[in-house]
Amino acid sequence: MLSMSAKEREAFLAGLHVGVISIVEPGRGPLTVPIWYAYEPGGDLRVVTDRDSRKGRLLSVGSRLSLCAQSEAPPYRYVSVEGPVVSMEAAERERDLRPLARRYLGQELGDQYVAATGDQAAASVLVRIRPERWLTVDYSKQYGS
């Protein structure tokens, strides 16, 4: 069986991957875009986005979305989660934006990113998503890796 255990899937999702989210958009196909995210096993997914962006306008408390994170090298693995937005609040530069930028870019480049996008931080929201449904595949299990 190629699916991951609950512990495996949560550890994988907590790892460093660019996520791809899909959000329902009335009258169109779902908006599907890459995004930085943070996750700790047992907790909510956290993303930061501009409240006036297409993503930000489509998200609201109670709306549902999907996020997929995958490995980029074989043997491929992925985790897809679906769940509701459980909260949205103004993002804080030090609590939300800087840790996320450092997670993806490292300390030096992350700090440069935060400095360069400082004006945008005021328009950002922290979105929390509660994972409810999981779909996972770990192809390394097929090959005994």
MDTraj code that builds the backbone (N, CA, C; nanometers):
import mdtraj as md
import numpy as np

residues = "MET LEU SER MET SER ALA LYS GLU ARG GLU ALA PHE LEU ALA GLY LEU HIS VAL GLY VAL ILE SER ILE VAL GLU PRO GLY ARG GLY PRO LEU THR VAL PRO ILE TRP TYR ALA TYR GLU PRO GLY GLY ASP LEU ARG VAL VAL THR ASP ARG ASP SER ARG LYS GLY ARG LEU LEU SER VAL GLY SER ARG LEU SER LEU CYS ALA GLN SER GLU ALA PRO PRO TYR ARG TYR VAL SER VAL GLU GLY PRO VAL VAL SER MET GLU ALA ALA GLU ARG GLU ARG ASP LEU ARG PRO LEU ALA ARG ARG TYR LEU GLY GLN GLU LEU GLY ASP GLN TYR VAL ALA ALA THR GLY ASP GLN ALA ALA ALA SER VAL LEU VAL ARG ILE ARG PRO GLU ARG TRP LEU THR VAL ASP TYR SER LYS GLN TYR GLY SER".split()
xyz = np.array([
    [0.0843, -0.1181, 0.0000],
    [0.0000, 0.0000, 0.0000],
    [0.0890, 0.1246, 0.0000],
    [0.0530, 0.2221, -0.0828],
    [0.1374, 0.3397, -0.1005],
    [0.0966, 0.4590, -0.0145],
    [-0.0154, 0.4490, 0.0565],
    [-0.0582, 0.5627, 0.1376],
    [0.0293, 0.5751, 0.2618],
    [0.0321, 0.6959, 0.3159],
    [0.1115, 0.7249, 0.4349],
    [0.0258, 0.7078, 0.5596],
    [0.0896, 0.6751, 0.6698],
    [0.0215, 0.6740, 0.7993],
    [-0.0049, 0.8189, 0.8410],
    [-0.0881, 0.8369, 0.9424],
    [-0.1163, 0.9714, 0.9929],
    [0.0134, 1.0414, 1.0349],
    [0.1011, 0.9701, 1.1021],
    [0.2279, 1.0294, 1.1466],
    [0.3156, 1.0664, 1.0266],
    [0.3228, 0.9795, 0.9278],
    [0.4036, 1.0066, 0.8079],
    [0.3495, 1.1267, 0.7311],
    [0.2190, 1.1320, 0.7126],
    [0.1616, 1.2411, 0.6329],
    [0.1783, 1.3754, 0.7026],
    [0.1633, 1.3761, 0.8359],
    [0.1791, 1.5018, 0.9074],
    [0.3248, 1.5479, 0.9068],
    [0.4176, 1.4545, 0.9196],
    [0.5599, 1.4900, 0.9134],
    [0.5956, 1.5426, 0.7746],
    [0.5423, 1.4774, 0.6708],
    [0.5699, 1.5229, 0.5348],
    [0.5146, 1.6636, 0.5137],
    [0.3891, 1.6862, 0.5534],
    [0.3280, 1.8173, 0.5341],
    [0.4024, 1.9252, 0.6124],
    [0.4590, 1.8897, 0.7266],
    [0.5354, 1.9860, 0.8062],
    [0.6699, 2.0176, 0.7431],
    [0.7156, 1.9340, 0.6494],
    [0.8425, 1.9580, 0.5815],
    [0.8342, 2.0784, 0.4885],
    [0.9471, 2.1137, 0.4328],
    [0.9549, 2.2318, 0.3459],
    [0.9172, 2.1950, 0.2028],
    [0.7982, 2.2354, 0.1632],
    [0.7465, 2.2155, 0.0277],
    [0.6686, 2.3400, -0.0108],
    [0.6737, 2.3767, -0.1368],
    [0.5823, 2.4788, -0.1847],
    [0.4487, 2.4094, -0.2032],
    [0.3450, 2.4639, -0.1447],
    [0.2120, 2.4060, -0.1591],
    [0.1437, 2.4608, -0.2824],
    [0.0476, 2.3875, -0.3308],
    [-0.0390, 2.4348, -0.4388],
    [-0.1809, 2.4286, -0.3844],
    [-0.2470, 2.5459, -0.3788],
    [-0.3831, 2.5488, -0.3263],
    [-0.4830, 2.5621, -0.4401],
    [-0.6003, 2.5076, -0.4144],
    [-0.7139, 2.5219, -0.5062],
    [-0.8314, 2.5753, -0.4264],
    [-0.8904, 2.6836, -0.4783],
    [-1.0025, 2.7495, -0.4115],
    [-1.1159, 2.7616, -0.5126],
    [-1.2359, 2.7237, -0.4722],
    [-1.3517, 2.7344, -0.5599],
    [-1.3700, 2.8794, -0.6018],
    [-1.3970, 2.8988, -0.7312],
    [-1.4251, 3.0327, -0.7825],
    [-1.5519, 3.0249, -0.8668],
    [-1.6609, 3.0818, -0.8188],
    [-1.7883, 3.0702, -0.8904],
    [-1.7770, 3.1143, -1.0371],
    [-1.8350, 3.0321, -1.1239],
    [-1.8373, 3.0639, -1.2657],
    [-1.7094, 3.0330, -1.3399],
    [-1.6112, 2.9791, -1.2723],
    [-1.4813, 2.9468, -1.3333],
    [-1.4342, 2.8148, -1.2756],
    [-1.3233, 2.7663, -1.3281],
    [-1.2566, 2.6541, -1.2641],
    [-1.1972, 2.7028, -1.1336],
    [-1.1539, 2.6122, -1.0460],
    [-1.0955, 2.6582, -0.9196],
    [-0.9657, 2.7346, -0.9446],
    [-0.9408, 2.8349, -0.8625],
    [-0.8124, 2.9047, -0.8644],
    [-0.7098, 2.8098, -0.8051],
    [-0.6057, 2.7786, -0.8784],
    [-0.5021, 2.6855, -0.8332],
    [-0.3677, 2.7541, -0.8494],
    [-0.3012, 2.7814, -0.7363],
    [-0.1765, 2.8579, -0.7380],
    [-0.0790, 2.8065, -0.6311],
    [0.0516, 2.8250, -0.6552],
    [0.1491, 2.7873, -0.5525],
    [0.1458, 2.8866, -0.4358],
    [0.1830, 2.8356, -0.3170],
    [0.1814, 2.9225, -0.1990],
    [0.2763, 2.8675, -0.0928],
    [0.3363, 2.9583, -0.0159],
    [0.4114, 2.9184, 0.1022],
    [0.3101, 2.8876, 0.2124],
    [0.3435, 2.7907, 0.2948],
    [0.2548, 2.7565, 0.4059],
    [0.3392, 2.7107, 0.5239],
    [0.2747, 2.7051, 0.6398],
    [0.3368, 2.6490, 0.7604],
    [0.2386, 2.5488, 0.8193],
    [0.2943, 2.4426, 0.8782],
    [0.2110, 2.3402, 0.9390],
    [0.2912, 2.2699, 1.0473],
    [0.2275, 2.2446, 1.1595],
    [0.2849, 2.1629, 1.2659],
    [0.1891, 2.0480, 1.2892],
    [0.2409, 1.9234, 1.3020],
    [0.1529, 1.8076, 1.3183],
    [0.0447, 1.8307, 1.4230],
    [-0.0784, 1.7976, 1.3825],
    [-0.1926, 1.8133, 1.4704],
    [-0.2570, 1.9504, 1.4671],
    [-0.1942, 2.0455, 1.3987],
    [-0.2456, 2.1821, 1.3972],
    [-0.3139, 2.2189, 1.2676],
    [-0.3314, 2.3478, 1.2495],
    [-0.3919, 2.4020, 1.1285],
    [-0.2835, 2.4395, 1.0289],
    [-0.3173, 2.4369, 0.9010],
    [-0.2314, 2.4952, 0.7981],
    [-0.2405, 2.6459, 0.8128],
    [-0.1291, 2.7148, 0.7907],
    [-0.1297, 2.8606, 0.7972],
    [-0.0684, 2.9157, 0.6695],
    [-0.1383, 3.0097, 0.6074],
    [-0.0867, 3.0788, 0.4895],
    [-0.1068, 3.2280, 0.5099],
    [-0.0226, 3.3053, 0.4446],
    [-0.0355, 3.4503, 0.4472],
    [-0.0558, 3.4954, 0.3036],
    [-0.1545, 3.5799, 0.2832],
    [-0.1803, 3.6320, 0.1499],
    [-0.2329, 3.7744, 0.1596],
    [-0.2260, 3.8462, 0.0509],
    [-0.2799, 3.9816, 0.0437],
    [-0.4328, 3.9719, 0.0442],
    [-0.4957, 4.0424, 0.1344],
    [-0.6423, 4.0325, 0.1457],
    [-0.7127, 4.0765, 0.0184],
    [-0.6497, 4.1623, -0.0634],
    [-0.7126, 4.2122, -0.1851],
    [-0.6706, 4.1340, -0.3100],
    [-0.5868, 4.0312, -0.2918],
    [-0.5493, 3.9473, -0.4056],
    [-0.6676, 3.8602, -0.4449],
    [-0.6584, 3.7967, -0.5583],
    [-0.7646, 3.7053, -0.6001],
    [-0.7852, 3.5970, -0.4938],
    [-0.6723, 3.5398, -0.4437],
    [-0.6813, 3.4401, -0.3360],
    [-0.7531, 3.4982, -0.2155],
    [-0.7079, 3.6136, -0.1715],
    [-0.7633, 3.6756, -0.0525],
    [-0.9115, 3.7042, -0.0655],
    [-0.9537, 3.7484, -0.1842],
    [-1.0958, 3.7781, -0.2047],
    [-1.1810, 3.6512, -0.2070],
    [-1.1243, 3.5392, -0.2516],
    [-1.2002, 3.4140, -0.2577],
    [-1.2098, 3.3437, -0.1224],
    [-1.1173, 3.3732, -0.0326],
    [-1.1151, 3.3066, 0.0977],
    [-1.2052, 3.3779, 0.1972],
    [-1.2770, 3.3016, 0.2742],
    [-1.3564, 3.3549, 0.3842],
    [-1.3707, 3.2431, 0.4861],
    [-1.3958, 3.2794, 0.6098],
    [-1.4139, 3.1785, 0.7135],
    [-1.5287, 3.0875, 0.6697],
    [-1.5035, 2.9587, 0.6747],
    [-1.6022, 2.8600, 0.6337],
    [-1.5847, 2.8110, 0.4914],
    [-1.5148, 2.8885, 0.4064],
    [-1.4909, 2.8389, 0.2708],
    [-1.3925, 2.7224, 0.2782],
    [-1.3947, 2.6376, 0.1768],
    [-1.3099, 2.5186, 0.1753],
    [-1.2056, 2.5346, 0.0662],
    [-1.0909, 2.4717, 0.0910],
    [-0.9868, 2.4689, -0.0106],
    [-0.9089, 2.3404, 0.0022],
    [-0.8281, 2.3154, -0.0978],
    [-0.7373, 2.2011, -0.0969],
    [-0.5960, 2.2525, -0.1124],
    [-0.5024, 2.1836, -0.0505],
    [-0.3603, 2.2132, -0.0645],
    [-0.2888, 2.0820, -0.0912],
    [-0.1977, 2.0847, -0.1880],
    [-0.1161, 1.9678, -0.2187],
    [0.0305, 2.0074, -0.2046],
    [0.1068, 1.9234, -0.1372],
    [0.2520, 1.9398, -0.1251],
    [0.3145, 1.8115, -0.1774],
    [0.4221, 1.8239, -0.2538],
    [0.4848, 1.7060, -0.3134],
    [0.6354, 1.7143, -0.3068],
    [0.6987, 1.5994, -0.3166],
    [0.8440, 1.5969, -0.3304],
    [0.8753, 1.6214, -0.4767],
    [0.9898, 1.6793, -0.5025],
    [1.0281, 1.7146, -0.6392],
    [1.1199, 1.6119, -0.7032],
    [1.1631, 1.5126, -0.6284],
    [1.2566, 1.4122, -0.6807],
    [1.2019, 1.2724, -0.6516],
    [1.2301, 1.1780, -0.7403],
    [1.1833, 1.0409, -0.7151],
    [1.2576, 0.9786, -0.5985],
    [1.1976, 0.8844, -0.5297],
    [1.0599, 0.8394, -0.5510],
    [0.9621, 0.9442, -0.4977],
    [0.8646, 0.9774, -0.5796],
    [0.7732, 1.0863, -0.5485],
    [0.6820, 1.0531, -0.4309],
    [0.6495, 1.1595, -0.3583],
    [0.5548, 1.1509, -0.2472],
    [0.4698, 1.2769, -0.2508],
    [0.3448, 1.2628, -0.2099],
    [0.2633, 1.3832, -0.1957],
    [0.1586, 1.3655, -0.0875],
    [0.1177, 1.4802, -0.0352],
    [0.0093, 1.4879, 0.0617],
    [-0.0855, 1.5959, 0.0112],
    [-0.2122, 1.5618, 0.0039],
    [-0.3162, 1.6566, -0.0316],
    [-0.4132, 1.6630, 0.0854],
    [-0.4472, 1.7844, 0.1267],
    [-0.5432, 1.8025, 0.2360],
    [-0.6553, 1.8946, 0.1896],
    [-0.7723, 1.8699, 0.2440],
    [-0.8879, 1.9542, 0.2167],
    [-0.9475, 1.9934, 0.3502],
    [-0.9928, 2.1175, 0.3576],
    [-1.0568, 2.1592, 0.4806],
    [-1.1069, 2.3016, 0.4747],
    [-1.1763, 2.3429, 0.5798],
    [-1.2339, 2.4768, 0.5844],
    [-1.1354, 2.5801, 0.6382],
    [-1.1564, 2.7028, 0.5964],
    [-1.0876, 2.8162, 0.6577],
    [-1.1545, 2.8368, 0.7934],
    [-1.0753, 2.8302, 0.8996],
    [-1.1323, 2.8444, 1.0338],
    [-1.1100, 2.9829, 1.0932],
    [-1.0145, 3.0591, 1.0384],
    [-0.9979, 3.1970, 1.0847],
    [-0.9161, 3.2763, 0.9837],
    [-0.9422, 3.4051, 0.9839],
    [-0.8650, 3.5021, 0.9048],
    [-0.8462, 3.6242, 0.9935],
    [-0.7232, 3.6717, 0.9978],
    [-0.6954, 3.7901, 1.0791],
    [-0.5796, 3.8652, 1.0157],
    [-0.5618, 3.9877, 1.0550],
    [-0.4497, 4.0664, 1.0030],
    [-0.3193, 3.9934, 1.0340],
    [-0.2348, 3.9803, 0.9323],
    [-0.1040, 3.9166, 0.9524],
    [-0.0113, 4.0152, 1.0220],
    [0.0738, 3.9620, 1.1062],
    [0.1746, 4.0438, 1.1738],
    [0.3106, 4.0109, 1.1151],
    [0.3878, 4.1132, 1.0909],
    [0.5188, 4.0963, 1.0274],
    [0.6076, 3.9988, 1.1037],
    [0.6229, 4.0152, 1.2342],
    [0.7163, 3.9326, 1.3108],
    [0.6581, 3.7955, 1.3473],
    [0.5303, 3.7889, 1.3732],
    [0.4681, 3.6617, 1.4104],
    [0.4441, 3.5712, 1.2898],
    [0.4071, 3.6301, 1.1751],
    [0.3612, 3.5514, 1.0610],
    [0.4522, 3.5609, 0.9388],
    [0.4774, 3.6811, 0.8927],
    [0.5486, 3.6993, 0.7660],
    [0.6963, 3.6616, 0.7735],
    [0.7685, 3.7134, 0.8741],
    [0.9122, 3.6840, 0.8813],
    [0.9414, 3.5347, 0.8990],
    [0.8727, 3.4644, 0.9894],
    [0.9013, 3.3210, 1.0012],
    [0.8730, 3.2444, 0.8714],
    [0.7689, 3.2824, 0.8000],
    [0.7366, 3.2142, 0.6750],
    [0.8418, 3.2435, 0.5679],
    [0.8847, 3.3687, 0.5575],
    [0.9883, 3.4045, 0.4609],
    [1.1196, 3.3339, 0.4937],
    [1.1555, 3.3271, 0.6202],
    [1.2785, 3.2570, 0.6589],
    [1.2674, 3.1070, 0.6340],
    [1.1497, 3.0505, 0.6528],
    [1.1289, 2.9067, 0.6268],
    [1.1620, 2.8739, 0.4812],
    [1.1197, 2.9574, 0.3900],
    [1.1381, 2.9295, 0.2480],
    [1.2660, 2.9866, 0.1879],
    [1.3171, 3.0946, 0.2440],
    [1.4319, 3.1618, 0.1829],
    [1.5581, 3.1604, 0.2686],
    [1.5494, 3.1146, 0.3927],
    [1.6623, 3.1238, 0.4837],
    [1.6600, 3.2589, 0.5529],
    [1.7441, 3.2728, 0.6556],
    [1.7373, 3.3939, 0.7379],
    [1.7700, 3.5204, 0.6590],
    [1.8834, 3.5215, 0.5897],
    [1.9262, 3.6445, 0.5226],
    [1.8299, 3.6858, 0.4115],
    [1.7998, 3.5951, 0.3201],
    [1.7083, 3.6289, 0.2106],
    [1.5661, 3.6513, 0.2617],
    [1.5271, 3.5768, 0.3650],
    [1.3952, 3.5976, 0.4240],
    [1.3810, 3.7369, 0.4804],
    [1.4834, 3.7833, 0.5507],
    [1.4796, 3.9195, 0.6055],
    [1.4797, 4.0235, 0.4943],
    [1.5535, 3.9989, 0.3867],
    [1.5534, 4.0901, 0.2719],
    [1.4146, 4.0953, 0.2078],
    [1.3517, 3.9799, 0.1969],
    [1.2170, 3.9737, 0.1407],
    [1.1202, 4.0563, 0.2254],
    [1.1265, 4.0393, 0.3572],
    [1.0370, 4.1136, 0.4463],
    [1.0625, 4.2639, 0.4335],
    [1.1887, 4.3038, 0.4258],
    [1.2211, 4.4459, 0.4114],
    [1.1682, 4.5002, 0.2783],
    [1.1818, 4.4221, 0.1724],
    [1.1404, 4.4670, 0.0390],
    [0.9890, 4.4716, 0.0232],
    [0.9173, 4.3912, 0.1011],
    [0.7715, 4.3849, 0.0881],
    [0.7013, 4.4459, 0.2086],
    [0.7721, 4.5289, 0.2819],
    [0.7185, 4.5857, 0.4058],
    [0.5850, 4.6550, 0.3911],
    [0.5642, 4.7306, 0.2836],
    [0.4376, 4.8008, 0.2646],
    [0.3226, 4.7037, 0.2404],
    [0.3526, 4.5901, 0.1778],
    [0.2483, 4.4916, 0.1487],
    [0.2021, 4.4185, 0.2743],
    [0.2868, 4.4114, 0.3755],
    [0.2533, 4.3371, 0.4969],
    [0.1268, 4.3920, 0.5625],
    [0.1039, 4.5216, 0.5532],
    [-0.0135, 4.5821, 0.6161],
    [-0.1436, 4.5322, 0.5528],
    [-0.1379, 4.4862, 0.4281],
    [-0.2575, 4.4379, 0.3584],
    [-0.2688, 4.2861, 0.3623],
    [-0.1826, 4.2200, 0.4398],
    [-0.1805, 4.0740, 0.4427],
    [-0.2707, 4.0180, 0.5524],
    [-0.3212, 3.8978, 0.5252],
    [-0.4013, 3.8273, 0.6242],
    [-0.3400, 3.6908, 0.6508],
    [-0.3506, 3.6461, 0.7754],
    [-0.3130, 3.5111, 0.8141],
    [-0.4396, 3.4272, 0.8048],
    [-0.4310, 3.3202, 0.7260],
    [-0.5448, 3.2322, 0.7039],
    [-0.5119, 3.0969, 0.7662],
    [-0.6007, 3.0466, 0.8492],
    [-0.5835, 2.9145, 0.9110],
    [-0.6856, 2.8188, 0.8499],
    [-0.6351, 2.7034, 0.8068],
    [-0.7171, 2.6011, 0.7435],
    [-0.7070, 2.4740, 0.8267],
    [-0.8194, 2.4133, 0.8589],
    [-0.8207, 2.2902, 0.9377],
    [-0.8227, 2.1706, 0.8441],
    [-0.7141, 2.0905, 0.8392],
    [-0.7138, 1.9708, 0.7536],
    [-0.8184, 1.8701, 0.8007],
    [-0.9088, 1.8318, 0.7099],
    [-1.0115, 1.7339, 0.7443],
    [-0.9997, 1.6068, 0.6613],
    [-0.9696, 1.6198, 0.5347],
    [-0.9562, 1.5033, 0.4475],
    [-0.8148, 1.4998, 0.3930],
    [-0.7580, 1.3822, 0.3923],
    [-0.6193, 1.3629, 0.3495],
    [-0.6148, 1.2617, 0.2354],
    [-0.5268, 1.2861, 0.1408],
    [-0.4955, 1.1908, 0.0351],
    [-0.3436, 1.1881, 0.0254],
    [-0.2848, 1.0695, 0.0330],
    [-0.1387, 1.0611, 0.0342],
    [-0.0902, 0.9479, -0.0544],
    [0.0296, 0.9666, -0.1076],
    [0.0990, 0.8604, -0.1814],
    [0.2474, 0.8731, -0.1506],
    [0.3105, 0.7585, -0.1251],
    [0.4546, 0.7513, -0.1033],
    [0.5074, 0.6375, -0.1906],
    [0.5586, 0.6736, -0.3089],
    [0.6049, 0.5728, -0.4034],
    [0.7320, 0.5008, -0.3555],
    [0.7987, 0.5546, -0.2529],
    [0.9154, 0.4834, -0.2013],
    [0.8735, 0.3501, -0.1406],
    [0.7476, 0.3391, -0.0964],
    [0.6986, 0.2130, -0.0394],
    [0.6875, 0.1039, -0.1457],
    [0.6727, 0.1447, -0.2691],
    [0.6637, 0.0484, -0.3795],
    [0.7979, -0.0157, -0.4071],
    [0.9028, 0.0592, -0.3805],
    [1.0377, 0.0121, -0.4135],
    [1.1183, -0.0241, -0.2907],
    [1.0609, -0.0151, -0.1730],
    [1.1309, -0.0501, -0.0508],
    [1.2423, 0.0458, -0.0148],
    [1.2305, 0.1712, -0.0604],
    [1.3348, 0.2725, -0.0322],
    [1.3181, 0.3313, 0.1046],
])
top = md.Topology()
chain = top.add_chain()
for i, resn in enumerate(residues, 1):
    res = top.add_residue(resn, chain, resSeq=i)
    for name in ("N", "CA", "C"):
        top.add_atom(name, md.element.get_by_symbol(name[0]), res)
traj = md.Trajectory(xyz[None], top)
